[in-house]
Amino acid sequence: MGGAFSSAHLTGLTAAQYAEKFRQNELLWLIEHCDLPVGFVRAKPVDDLLYIAEIGVARAHQGKGLGRRLLAHMRRYARENEFKGLAGLTWKDVPFNGPYYLHNGFQAWSLDQAGPELRTLAASSDEQKLNTIGERMIFGERF
Protein backbone atom coordinates (compact mmCIF):
# COMPACT_ATOMS: atom_id res chain seq x y z
CA MET A 1 0.00 0.00 0.00
CA GLY A 2 1.39 3.37 -0.88
CA GLY A 3 0.44 7.02 -0.73
CA ALA A 4 -1.34 8.11 2.42
CA PHE A 5 -1.50 4.52 3.62
CA SER A 6 2.28 4.33 3.96
CA SER A 7 2.25 6.88 6.80
CA ALA A 8 -0.02 4.58 8.80
CA HIS A 9 2.40 1.66 8.45
CA LEU A 10 -0.35 -0.55 7.02
CA THR A 11 0.38 -3.44 4.73
CA GLY A 12 -1.82 -5.24 2.25
CA LEU A 13 -3.54 -8.35 3.51
CA THR A 14 -2.70 -11.79 2.25
CA ALA A 15 -5.53 -13.97 0.92
CA ALA A 16 -5.49 -15.95 4.18
CA GLN A 17 -5.65 -12.79 6.29
CA TYR A 18 -8.53 -11.45 4.22
CA ALA A 19 -10.37 -14.78 4.54
CA GLU A 20 -9.99 -14.51 8.32
CA LYS A 21 -11.42 -10.96 8.22
CA PHE A 22 -14.48 -12.39 6.46
CA ARG A 23 -14.77 -15.20 9.03
CA GLN A 24 -14.75 -12.64 11.87
CA ASN A 25 -17.98 -11.15 10.51
CA GLU A 26 -21.18 -13.07 10.73
CA LEU A 27 -22.77 -11.87 7.49
CA LEU A 28 -21.53 -11.56 3.93
CA TRP A 29 -23.51 -10.66 0.84
CA LEU A 30 -22.17 -10.81 -2.71
CA ILE A 31 -23.39 -9.40 -5.99
CA GLU A 32 -22.34 -11.54 -8.92
CA HIS A 33 -22.20 -10.86 -12.64
CA CYS A 34 -21.57 -13.78 -15.01
CA ASP A 35 -20.78 -15.97 -11.98
CA LEU A 36 -18.05 -13.59 -10.76
CA PRO A 37 -18.30 -11.48 -7.59
CA VAL A 38 -18.47 -7.78 -8.46
CA GLY A 39 -19.64 -6.34 -5.13
CA PHE A 40 -19.86 -7.34 -1.51
CA VAL A 41 -20.71 -6.17 1.96
CA ARG A 42 -19.62 -7.77 5.19
CA ALA A 43 -21.42 -6.99 8.42
CA LYS A 44 -21.92 -8.11 11.98
CA PRO A 45 -24.12 -7.29 14.95
CA VAL A 46 -22.71 -4.53 17.16
CA ASP A 47 -24.77 -3.30 20.09
CA ASP A 48 -28.35 -3.31 18.72
CA LEU A 49 -27.21 -2.38 15.21
CA LEU A 50 -26.03 -4.11 12.08
CA TYR A 51 -22.45 -2.88 11.66
CA ILE A 52 -21.16 -2.32 8.12
CA ALA A 53 -17.59 -3.58 8.36
CA GLU A 54 -16.81 -3.18 4.66
CA ILE A 55 -18.56 -2.61 1.37
CA GLY A 56 -16.99 -2.68 -2.05
CA VAL A 57 -17.83 -2.75 -5.74
CA ALA A 58 -15.37 -3.68 -8.48
CA ARG A 59 -14.20 -0.59 -10.35
CA ALA A 60 -15.66 -1.75 -13.69
CA HIS A 61 -19.09 -2.06 -12.03
CA GLN A 62 -19.12 1.19 -10.05
CA GLY A 63 -21.69 3.87 -10.84
CA LYS A 64 -24.41 1.33 -11.62
CA GLY A 65 -26.20 1.43 -8.27
CA LEU A 66 -24.76 -1.82 -6.89
CA GLY A 67 -23.59 -0.18 -3.65
CA ARG A 68 -27.06 1.29 -3.13
CA ARG A 69 -28.57 -2.15 -3.76
CA LEU A 70 -26.28 -3.65 -1.12
CA LEU A 71 -27.28 -0.92 1.36
CA ALA A 72 -30.98 -1.45 0.57
CA HIS A 73 -30.57 -5.18 1.15
CA MET A 74 -28.85 -4.52 4.48
CA ARG A 75 -31.65 -2.18 5.55
CA ARG A 76 -34.28 -4.82 4.74
CA TYR A 77 -32.29 -7.54 6.47
CA ALA A 78 -31.73 -5.38 9.55
CA ARG A 79 -35.42 -4.48 9.86
CA GLU A 80 -36.57 -8.07 9.29
CA ASN A 81 -34.16 -9.28 11.97
CA GLU A 82 -35.07 -6.62 14.54
CA PHE A 83 -31.88 -4.59 14.49
CA LYS A 84 -32.44 -0.98 15.53
CA GLY A 85 -30.44 0.44 12.63
CA LEU A 86 -27.18 0.38 10.70
CA ALA A 87 -23.80 1.94 11.49
CA GLY A 88 -20.18 1.90 10.49
CA LEU A 89 -16.83 3.68 10.55
CA THR A 90 -15.26 5.36 7.53
CA TRP A 91 -13.19 8.29 6.33
CA LYS A 92 -15.07 11.54 6.72
CA ASP A 93 -13.93 13.32 3.55
CA VAL A 94 -13.15 10.58 1.01
CA PRO A 95 -15.96 10.95 -1.60
CA PHE A 96 -16.82 7.24 -1.78
CA ASN A 97 -16.74 6.95 2.02
CA GLY A 98 -18.28 9.56 4.36
CA PRO A 99 -20.04 11.66 1.71
CA TYR A 100 -21.35 8.48 0.05
CA TYR A 101 -22.99 7.23 3.24
CA LEU A 102 -24.42 10.68 4.06
CA HIS A 103 -25.84 10.89 0.52
CA ASN A 104 -27.46 7.48 1.07
CA GLY A 105 -29.46 8.44 4.16
CA PHE A 106 -26.97 7.99 6.99
CA GLN A 107 -26.02 10.65 9.52
CA ALA A 108 -22.67 11.47 11.08
CA TRP A 109 -22.79 10.35 14.72
CA SER A 110 -20.88 11.56 17.73
CA LEU A 111 -19.41 9.03 20.15
CA ASP A 112 -22.35 9.78 22.46
CA GLN A 113 -24.77 8.41 19.85
CA ALA A 114 -22.87 5.11 19.59
CA GLY A 115 -23.31 2.15 21.90
CA PRO A 116 -20.45 0.66 23.92
CA GLU A 117 -19.36 -1.90 21.32
CA LEU A 118 -19.30 0.67 18.52
CA ARG A 119 -17.33 3.09 20.73
CA THR A 120 -14.83 0.29 21.42
CA LEU A 121 -14.43 -0.31 17.67
CA ALA A 122 -13.95 3.43 17.09
CA ALA A 123 -11.21 3.52 19.74
CA SER A 124 -9.43 0.35 18.55
CA SER A 125 -5.77 0.39 17.55
CA ASP A 126 -6.73 -0.38 13.93
CA GLU A 127 -8.97 2.69 13.84
CA GLN A 128 -6.25 4.82 15.40
CA LYS A 129 -3.87 3.75 12.61
CA LEU A 130 -6.50 4.65 10.00
CA ASN A 131 -7.00 8.04 11.69
CA THR A 132 -3.39 8.91 10.85
CA ILE A 133 -4.36 8.83 7.16
CA GLY A 134 -7.43 11.03 7.48
CA GLU A 135 -10.24 11.89 9.86
CA ARG A 136 -12.57 8.98 10.54
CA MET A 137 -16.27 9.24 11.34
CA ILE A 138 -19.05 7.12 12.72
CA PHE A 139 -22.08 7.00 10.45
CA GLY A 140 -25.42 5.56 11.34
CA GLU A 141 -29.12 5.31 10.80
CA ARG A 142 -31.70 4.34 13.40
CA PHE A 143 -35.04 2.89 12.35
C-alpha distance (Angstrom), angle and dihedral (degrees) to the residues before:
residue distance angle dihedral
M1 . . .
G2 3.75 . .
G3 3.77 140.2 .
A4 3.78 115.7 40.1
F5 3.79 90.5 -5.7
S6 3.80 92.1 65.7
S7 3.81 91.4 66.6
A8 3.80 89.7 58.8
H9 3.82 91.9 54.1
L10 3.81 91.1 -125.7
T11 3.76 122.4 153.8
G12 3.77 131.0 -158.9
L13 3.77 116.2 -94.3
T14 3.76 122.6 -112.6
A15 3.80 118.2 -126.3
A16 3.82 89.5 -102.9
Q17 3.81 92.3 50.5
Y18 3.79 91.3 48.7
A19 3.82 90.9 48.8
E20 3.80 88.4 53.6
K21 3.83 90.2 51.1
F22 3.81 88.0 55.5
R23 3.81 91.6 48.0
Q24 3.82 90.3 53.1
N25 3.80 89.6 62.6
E26 3.74 120.5 69.5
L27 3.80 98.3 -146.0
L28 3.78 133.8 48.3
W29 3.78 128.2 172.7
L30 3.80 124.7 -172.4
I31 3.77 133.0 -165.3
E32 3.78 111.9 -150.7
H33 3.78 132.3 -163.5
C34 3.81 118.7 -169.8
D35 3.82 89.0 -9.5
L36 3.82 92.6 -56.1
P37 3.81 124.4 111.4
V38 3.80 110.7 -112.9
G39 3.81 100.4 165.3
F40 3.76 139.5 16.8
V41 3.75 145.2 174.3
R42 3.77 126.7 -160.2
A43 3.77 120.7 -162.0
K44 3.77 144.1 164.7
P45 3.79 139.1 -171.6
V46 3.81 113.3 -88.4
D47 3.79 118.9 175.9
D48 3.83 103.2 -38.6
L49 3.81 92.9 -33.7
L50 3.77 138.4 87.3
Y51 3.81 103.7 -116.1
I52 3.81 117.8 -144.6
A53 3.79 102.1 -141.0
E54 3.81 95.5 175.0
I55 3.77 140.3 -13.9
G56 3.77 126.4 -172.9
V57 3.79 142.4 168.0
A58 3.80 124.2 -164.2
R59 3.80 110.9 -104.7
A60 3.83 93.8 -117.6
H61 3.82 89.4 56.3
Q62 3.80 99.5 44.0
G63 3.79 120.0 116.2
K64 3.81 93.2 36.2
G65 3.80 98.0 98.4
L66 3.81 96.8 -102.3
G67 3.81 93.2 128.0
R68 3.81 90.1 51.2
R69 3.81 89.2 49.5
L70 3.80 90.3 52.7
L71 3.82 90.6 49.5
A72 3.82 91.2 47.9
H73 3.80 89.9 50.9
M74 3.80 90.8 50.0
R75 3.80 91.2 50.1
R76 3.81 91.3 51.8
Y77 3.79 92.2 45.4
A78 3.81 92.2 48.0
R79 3.81 93.3 49.8
E80 3.82 93.3 45.1
N81 3.81 90.1 50.7
E82 3.81 95.8 46.3
F83 3.79 99.4 -110.2
K84 3.80 112.5 154.4
G85 3.80 93.9 -133.0
L86 3.79 146.7 -51.6
A87 3.81 130.5 -78.8
G88 3.76 142.7 166.8
L89 3.79 147.3 161.3
T90 3.79 124.1 -107.7
W91 3.79 145.3 143.9
K92 3.78 111.1 -67.4
D93 3.80 99.5 -142.6
V94 3.82 106.3 28.3
P95 3.85 103.5 110.2
F96 3.82 95.8 -133.1
N97 3.81 91.2 45.3
G98 3.83 123.3 42.7
P99 3.81 97.8 8.2
Y100 3.81 90.2 45.3
Y101 3.80 93.2 55.4
L102 3.82 92.6 44.0
H103 3.82 89.5 50.3
N104 3.82 88.5 52.1
G105 3.80 96.6 56.9
F106 3.80 103.4 -84.4
Q107 3.79 125.4 124.9
A108 3.78 130.3 -141.7
W109 3.81 107.6 -108.2
S110 3.76 130.8 -154.4
L111 3.79 119.6 -135.7
D112 3.82 87.7 -101.6
Q113 3.81 90.1 63.7
A114 3.81 92.4 53.5
G115 3.78 125.3 83.9
P116 3.81 122.8 -121.9
E117 3.82 96.5 -91.0
L118 3.80 93.0 49.2
R119 3.82 90.6 47.5
T120 3.82 88.8 51.8
L121 3.82 90.4 52.0
A122 3.82 90.5 48.4
A123 3.82 90.3 52.3
S124 3.82 95.7 44.8
S125 3.79 121.5 122.6
D126 3.82 90.3 -113.6
E127 3.80 90.6 56.4
Q128 3.80 91.1 46.8
K129 3.81 89.4 55.0
L130 3.81 90.3 49.8
N131 3.81 89.8 49.3
T132 3.81 89.0 63.3
I133 3.81 88.2 65.7
G134 3.79 96.5 49.0
E135 3.78 141.9 -33.1
R136 3.79 113.3 -64.6
M137 3.79 125.7 -149.3
I138 3.77 139.4 -165.1
F139 3.79 112.9 -126.6
G140 3.75 125.6 -170.1
E141 3.74 150.5 158.3
R142 3.79 126.2 -153.6
F143 3.80 120.5 -156.0
